[in-house]
Amino acid sequence: MEPVTHFMTGACLGRAGFNRTTAYATLAMTLAAEAPDLDIFWSAAGPIAGFEHHRGWTHTLIGTPVVATVVVLAIYGLHRWRRSRSMHSESELPVRWGMLWLCAWIAALSHILLDYTNNYGVRPFFPFNPRWYAGGTVFIFEPVLFVALLLALVMPSLLSLTDNEIGARSSGFRGQRWAIFALLVMVGLWGWRAYEQNSARQMLLDDEAAQDGGPAQVMRVAFSPYPVNPFLWQAVVETPDAFRIATINTRNASIISDPQTDIFHKPAETPTTLAAKNSRLGHIYLDWSQFPLAEEAGPGVTENGEAATVVSFRDLRFDYDTPLLHSRFRNALTADAYVNSSDRVVQMQMGDRIQH
């Protein structure tokens, strides 16, 4: 998920009751819920390095305890600084450091869970199991979930203004019910979308059974969500010779797939495509991609002026447009390898960023 949703999820987890167990619980959970995305700093080493390490060890079950420890150490530094300036209050909850670490760990685990729900995926069991897992039920930015979490954090403050006006007694722990409500909305949304995704799967398999060759030709299927609308899905079907893309609406039981633009025949291997697949970019991309399409895109010229053949990599799970993101045919997850006449990769890039 995008960062703000992670932050707000951590804040709601803290307010749901963990903030009653130790001081700094909400702060720790807010920070730890987004801290696994610190792996974004790998992008400073180039787009391929960033892609290789994105959702890496910080998004694993063995990495989250380290993430939690880093967050707690940062809060310990803040705590010492506040005490040195007598900024703490005697009425504050005591700091239970073990409990604070547990809160941070739970929030870090929530990050993995939320990332699992979209179609990019996570590898929670790495390095013991390198497989990517992707639920594909929630778009990377889900407005319904975003609004529910935002309301849960904002409404208690707005209501406190009303309480102050009428002289109502304030509570030291505001927003618990709102936070629990937002988290229940999140779980309910997951369940609803999972149900609709399963309905889309059954519709697609029934449609494939009616096609020439029957369902025996289907090797794998995957579904990508649209934002807001839980009835709308993008599907990818792999057969021995081709990929098929379809847009499925479970509400009106429709499947839209244009044979002219939504069928991608698997290209024959050439020395050029093999060189691209055996490059660093090729190994990283094919390790992550579930429905990769690697094909010669035509002649190109490297930034150094060398003529080369461009081999384009894309994952068909992301080959669709939404109201929030236009990514059909070309997006940030598209990669290019420039292969010269000696079948050597001389330039690699992700999107429009070149790896130096």
N, C-alpha and C positions, 0 to 999 in steps of 0.2 A: 504494500500500500504506500501511498505518498506520505511524506513525513508528518504533516499536521495531524492526519488521522491517527498515526502512531502516538504522537504526543498526547492527544486528547484521550486516547484509550488508556494510557498510563495514568493520566490525571483522574479519570473516572474510576479506575481500579483503586486508586488511593482513597478517593472520597467514598467509595462503596463500603468502607469499613476498616481498611488497613490503616488509615490515618488515626484510628483510635488505639492502635497497638504500640506505636513508637513515634517519637518526634521525627520530622523530615520524611515520613513515609510517602506522602503525596509527591514531594519533590523527587525522591529517589525513583518512584515508579514512573513519573513523567519523563525523567531523563533516560532511565533504563529502557523504556518502551521504544525509544528511537535510537539508542546508543549502538545497536548492531550495524546501523548504516554508516558508522564511522569508516567502514571499508571503502567509502567513496573516495577517500584520500589516495587510494591506489591510482586513481585517474591522473594524478600528477605525473605518474610514470608513463602516461600515454593511454590512448583509448583501448588498446588491446589488453594492456595490463589491468586497466580498470574493469574491463569486461571479464577477464579471467578471475579476478578476486571478488567481483560483486556477488553478494550473498554467499560469501565464503565461510571461513571458520567462525566468524562472529555470529553466523546464523545457524550454528550447529548446537547440538545438545551438550557437547563438551566445551564449546566456546562461551555459552551463555553464563556459566559461573564466573569466568574471567571478566566478562562484560559487567556483571553485577559487582564484582570486587572493585573494578575501576571506578564505577559510579559511587560506591560507598566510600572509597578513599577520597574522592573529590569532595563528597559531603563532609567527611571528617575534617578536611582542610578548612571548609567553610565554617564548621562548628568551632574549631579552634580559633579561627579569626574572630568570630562573634564573641566568644568568651573573653578573648584578649581585650576587646573593646566594651565589655559589659553590655552587649547588645541582647543577651538572652533574658528571658523573663522567668521568674520563679514559678509562674503559673503554667509554663509550658510542660508538655509531656516529657518525661525522661527519654534519653536516647538509648534504645536497646539495640546494640549494634548487630547482634545475630539476627534479630527480627528484621532489622532494616535491610540486611543482606538478603534475607529470604524474600522480602518485598521486591527488591531490585531484580532478583532472579526470576520471580514470577512475571514481572513486567517484561523482562528480556525474552522469556518464553512466549509471551503474547505477541511479540514482534514476529517470531517465526510462524505462529499460527495465522496471523493476519496475512503475511506474505504467501503462505501456502494457499490461501483462498483465491488468489488471482492466477493467471495462466503462465506467469514467468517461472514460478516454482522455487523450491528450496531443496537443500540437501541436508536435512537435520542429522543424519547418521554418518556424515562424512567424518573421518576418512575410512571408517570401517565399511561403509556402504556408500559408494559415490553416486548412487542413483538420484535423479531429480524427481521430486514429487510436486505436482501442481493440481490443486482442486479445480481451478478454472470456474469458480462460481461467482466471484465478485470482481468487478472492474477495478483497475488500480486506483481510480478515484471514484468513489461511490457517493453521489450527493445525498442520498437518503441517509446513509450512515453518518456522513459528515455533519448534516444538520442535527441529527439526533444527539450526537456527542457534543456539539456546540451548545445546543439548548441546555443540556444537562450541566454544563459548566457556567453558562451565563445566567440562566434563570434564577438560581439561588441569590446571586448578587442583586438582580433586579427586584426580587421579592423582599430582600433585606431593606431596600430603600423604602418600601411600603411599610414594613415593620417599624422602621425608625420614625416614620411620620405618625404612626398611631401609638407609638410607645410600647410596642410588644417586646417581650423579653427575647433576647437573642440567644442562639445556641452556639456553642464552641465548635460544633461540627456541622456545618451547613452542607446541604446538597446530597446527602446520602441517598435519599429516595430517587432523586433525579438521576444520579449516577447509576444506580441499580437499574432504573428504567431504561437508560441508554444502552447498557450492556445487554439487557434482555432483548431490546430492539435488534442489536447486532446478531445475537444468537438466532432470533426469529427470522431475520433476513437471510442468514446462512441456510437455515432449514428450508425456507421457501424457495430460495434459488436452487438448492440441491434437488428439491422435488421437481422443479421445472426443467432443470438440466437432464434429469433422468427421463422425463417425458419427451424432451427433445431427442435424446438418445434412441428411445424406442421408435419415435417417428422416423428417424433417419434409417435405422436398421430395417424397418418395414418398407421404406422407400427403396433401399438398396436391394431388398429381396425381389422387388418388382422389376429391377433393372436386368439387363442381359448379364448372364453369369451368376446372378443370385448372390446371396450373402456369403457364400464360400469364398468369394473374391475379396472380401473385406479383411484387411490385415489389422488395422488399428483405426480408431476414431478419437477425436478430441473436440472439446467444446470451449469456446471463448465467450465471455459475457459482454453484454452491452451495459453501459451505465443506466441507472434509474429503472429501465424496463426489464423486469425479471422474466418476461415471456420471450424475449428476443435473444437469439444465440447464433454465433458463427461456428460452423462445424467444418472439420477437415477429415476427410476419409482417405486412407491409404489403401491402394490395391497393388498387386504385383508390378503393374506397369505405369501407374499414374497416381496423382493426387486429385481429389475433387473437393471444392469448397462449396458450401451451401449456407444460406441464411434461413434459419428456422424460427417460425413464430408459433409457439405452443398455444397461444390464445385462440388463433383462428385456424390452427392446424395446417399452416402453409409452409412449403419448402421452395425456396427460390435458388436456382442454380443455372447459370447460363453456360451451355457447352462450349461457347466461343471464348469466354474469358475466365471460366471457373474450373476448367480441366487443365492440369499441368502434367504432361507426360514426362516421365523420368528420362533425362538425357543420357545418352551413351557416354561412357567414360572415355576420356582422351588423355594423352600425356599432359596436356595443359591443366585439366581439372584434377588429375591425380597429383600433380605438383602442388596445386593450391590446397588440396585436402591434406597433404603431408606436411604442410607448413605449420608454423606455430599457430597462426590464425585458424587454419583448418582444424587442427586437433582441438583447440579450445572451443570453436564454434560447434563442431559436430559432437563434442562431449555434452554440450548443453542442449542443443536443438533436438526437439522431438520429431519435427516434420521438416527436415532440411531440404532445400532445393539449391543445388550448386550447379551453375551453368555458365558457359561462356557468354558474356554480355557484349563482346565486340572489342575492337581495338581501343587502346588508350595510351596515354602518355604520362609517365611518372612526373613528380615534381622536379626531378633532375633532367627531364627532357628525353628520357629513354622510352622508346616504343615498346609496348607490351600488350598482351591480351588480358583483358579484365575478366576475372572469374568472380561472379557475384554469389554471395551466400545470403539466404533469407530463410526464416522459419515461417511456414504458412499459417501457424497459429495466430500470427500478428498481421496477416495480410487482409485487413479489413478496415473500413472507415467507421468512425463513431461520431456523434455530435461533439465530443470533447477532443477527439484525436483523429487526424487524417493520416493514415499510414499505409494505405493500399499501395503495394508495389515497392515503396521506398520509405524507410523509417530509420530511427536511431539504432535499431537492432539489425539493420542490413550491413553486411561487411563485404569488402572487396579485396581480392588479392591480384596484384599485377604480376603476370608471369612473362618473362622475356623469351626470346627465341631459343634460348638454351634450356628452357623449361625450369627456370630458377625464379623463385618469388623475389621480386626486387622492391615491392612496396605493399604495405598492408594498411587498411584503414577500416574504421567503424563509422558508419554514417558518412559524414564529410570530414572526419578527423583522421589525420595520418599518424601512424605509429612511427616515431623516430627512434 
